[in-house]
Amino acid sequence: MSTAARNRHPGINLGNTDPHTHAQAEETLFGFWVFLMSDLVLFALLFATYASMIGATDGGPGPKDVFELSSAAIETGVLLLSSLTMGMASIAMKYKEHPTRLYGWLGVTLLLGLVFLGLEAHDFVKMASEGATPQRSGWLSSFYALVSTHGLHVLAGCIWLTISIIQLAVFGLRSEVKLRIMRLSLFWHLLDVVWIFIFSVVYLGGLA
Amino acid sequence: MSAEVEEQEKKRELRSYIVGFVLAISLTALAFLVVAADLQTSTAYVVIGIAALAQVVVHFRFFLHISWQRSTRDDLQLILFTTLIIILMAGGTIWILNNLHHRMM
C-alpha cells in the first residue's frame, strides 16, 4: 500500500484519515465540480456582456468617476484571506483537530464573507448616491449584473456556512457533514477565482 | 507509522495553502500597485492581465489542488473544456458585438 491515499477530487482529500468518506467523495465532489464549471460559464457570459458595454456610459458616470482603488483593494484582501481561513477549516476538519478550531475557522470565514458583503453594499449605496444606478447606462447595468451576481454567490456561501456550523453542532462530524463542508470549500475557493477577474477587468481595467 | 505519515501530509497541505496565499497576495498587490502608480495604460493592461492569469493558476494549484498527476486529470480536463467553452462563447460575443459597434458608428 502506498503511504498516502491518492487524490480523487479537487480540494482537500480526506485520504487515509477517513477512507470510507473518501471513497464516497470522488463521485459527490466531481458532480459538484461539474456544477461549479457551469457556474463559471455563467460568469464568463456576464463578463462578455460587461466587456461589450465598456464605454457605453451614455454621458453618465464612467469607471474613473465611481470606482475607488482603496475599497476594491480592501474587498480583494478580505476575500483572499477568507479563502485561506476556509482552507484552514478544511485542514482542521480532515485531521480531526479540536472542534473549537473547526468552528473558529468556519466562523472567521463567515465573518470575512459578511464584511465583504458589507463593503460591497456600502460601495453600491455610495455609487447610487452619485447617480450611478443600474438604469443610468448600459455600462452600469452590466456592472451591477456582474458584480451583484458574485455578491449573491457570496451571500449563498455565507448562508451555507451558517447551516454547516449548525449541522456540525447538531450532527457532529458525520460523513455527510464532512462532504458538505468539502463542497462548500470548493465553492468558496471558486468565488475567489471569479473575484480575480472582477477586480482585474472591472476595477483595475476601469481605473488604469 | 500512520500517524507520522498523516503529520507529514498535514504539513504539506498547510504549506500549500500558505505558499498559495503568499503568491496570490503578491500578484494582487502587483496588479493594484501598477494602477496606483499610474503607469501607461497599455503597459498596465498587460501587467494586470498577466498577474490575473498567474493568480488563477495559483488558486487552482494551491487552493483547489489541481495538478498534472493522473488522479486529478479528469478534473483538469473538465477545467480545460470549460475554458474552451468560455473562450468560444465570451470571445465570440465580444468579437461580434465590437464588430457590430464599429459598423453602427
Interface residues (C-beta under 8 A of the other chain):
Chain A: T3 A4 R6 N7 R8 H9 P10 G11 I12 N13 G15 N16 T17 F30 W33 V34 M37 S38 L40 V41 A44 L45 F47 A48 T49 A51 S52 L69 A72 A73 T76 G77 L80 S83 L84 G87 M88 I91 K94 Y95 L186 H189 L190 D192 V193 I196 F197 F199 S200 V201 L204 G205 L207 A208
Chain B: S2 V5 E6 E9 K10 E13 L14 Y17 I18 F21 A24 I25 T28 A31 F32 V34 V35 A36 L39 T41 A44 Y45 I48 G49 A51 A52 Q55 V56 H59 F60 F63 L64 H65 I66 Q69 S71 T72 D74 D75 L78 I79 F81 T82 I85 I86 M89 A90 G91 T93 I94 L97 N98 H101
